[in-house]
């Protein structure tokens, strides 16, 4: 067991080149006038801030919680073309999604995206036949220019070799296709870092308490630092409301009479320990429109998701017993009972999809971005898909550039002139990084464990070498945080000094995988909090 006594006493001083203090950031935010203030640190706001800063604009980004602290770290962790969209004839949309997916996984963030083979089981009496699904996965792979192989059918016995827990009773065939997977919180943090590298000023745990107005137009915001209680303000020529499920809350700050613009759909997931190796993911049709996923992810198994309308407080969304039962029941269509024991559940989480307002079943609603302009000139934007986060950022920037009166001014580079595939920090071949970490260990002392090297390479890319350097200089930081997880204490110090971590949850839930593995013990939490205070 990891105990408080095992928490490193060293690593207490911020590393060279570390972030400015929160006080320094607050002062910077309150003294400057920004071209664009982005309120909301989910991936939509982060991507917009990144592209705006690349355009040469003076950009500020704030969030009431942590970056990617809500919906953006509660996804199914997929970069995908959207196989189910083919059913509605949205061929162009699937092709566009594939283009973005390939760009992210191959040119923008190959260190953060992993190719994943999907098996789509066809059972007797199921909603789709083998011929239909075989044709569907072939068309799907064709729209991806066969970059992930050719979609095809596989025999049940062959599929069971790769997924031993696959239920083979009444299994007629298995359709095969390819997509990509990621750790959404890590992808978001790297995009924040890219925005800062381009000149943006960012601050998490900074809550908007009111908007600033000049002659009826929104020209900034009043904020409160949730970590200290300090109050300050930010002036901006243009304010973008990218608060996701809270978008209408901020719109009512601008105009108390503003009508609702969105509706919310809850998606719940379960994380379980695996009982056997999984070499592929399962995508099992539940009905004509819905698919349930079983995804090997972070050495665990990720199950989900649900899709039902949500009308409560976005800050109170949680996984209910009904959600858990539904996910396990739907997973049982294609997974053996021994893998679905509740004793294997290590974590559960729920997020809120932001959908266009209107009637109808949320599972059939389009995952499109909703953009509205308020009476005070604040632009509000919400919704979309993780796969197209770069495209959404560019699209929002184009809308900002075209606003009447040109509130952003003229002295900046239009987003259309930016490089099309700007890489995220740390871009590198993760296999090469892992190899270097194993080979270049400290001369005296133990070498880095293989699972730790692989974990660092696929979550930080070439930035792993900064963490390895910290561990080499301070052996206490080279130790594992928990014996059953690959993370080391140097990652906590790195999160504090370079990744805006302020709370234990920031570290354990989003900058590492300790929480999702069910390993965030009270002792470890106390140790992380102690290190964050130093």
C-alpha angles and dihedrals in degrees: 000000000000110000136188089258089064094060109112115255091200129064088066100134122073113255124249112276091026124152124283114263120265089250091054091048092049090051091049092049094048097047102047131068109226129209090219132018112195113200109199129051100212118118093272093057092039093052092048091049090049094053093041091053090047087055090060098255122141101247135188124189124191135173132188090224133017125314107276086002096144131020096358093064094040099067130115087261093241136138100196145153094232108251093194091059089071088069090065093046094252093146095149091051092052091049091050091048091051090051091054093043092053092045092054097042096045110026110013105039114358087151092061103037126070128196112242129192115220127208116202107196120215112207130188107267093015124142093259135039127231094249092053094047092043090055090044096055091045090054090045093054090045090057086055089053087248088285090145096041129269118309109241147151124271132196118255092239092054092048091050090059090063095038108032091181092059111125106235101182108119090355107152102179143331124236115213130209139149135240136147138261135205146171098256096202092052092047090052093048092051089051090052088052090050090052091051091047086055091053107271121143112222137185129177126198088039112129124205108233096175145345128253118231133197115189091337096313125112106247105165145327143262113233142188123208103230092202095057107011091239115150124215141148140231126213120209139167090225133018123206118201106211098155097132111208089014094054094110091047090061092042088059089054086059095042121006088203095055111133120229112275102185145032127214133233122194120225117190128192138187127212117208138179111252121243093201139007117285117206094178140027125244123229106186122189111232096180138337093297109022132075126187118212132216106189130182100226133163090350088303136089119255117203129189170339135238124189119200135137115268124202103167133095108304089219091060100052112135143157111270130201087255090056092049093049092047094050093048093044092051092045089054090069088078108009129076118249096244091066091050099058112136088226088071095058111110101170144357131199140178133203136185123241113212110223133179112271118259144085129299141070112318091219089064097043118112117256092227133144117258116213124186133169117215130216089259094054096255112144114219121199130177142157135035135118134292091234092064098041093126092048091049091051091052092045093052090049091053090053091050090050091053098049115126113264092021096250091186090060124224104275102095141078112267113239090241088066095054122102109274098228109034107179124232120241116280095030108171142121102282093210090057092046092051090049092051092049090054095045099041099054122141114292094235117036137036122320121241114275115253095239091051091050091050092047093051093046094053096043102039107016112200090352084076088083090065090055092045089052091054090049092048092051094046115033090195089065090052092066123101117259089219125008092233097053132064096229121111131205092253087072090061092052089046092050089052096047102035111015107051095248110168104159137039089250090054088059103033099040105033112016095041135020099239095111097048089049090055091243102114094114123180089254093053092045091052090048092051091048089051092052092047091056094054 
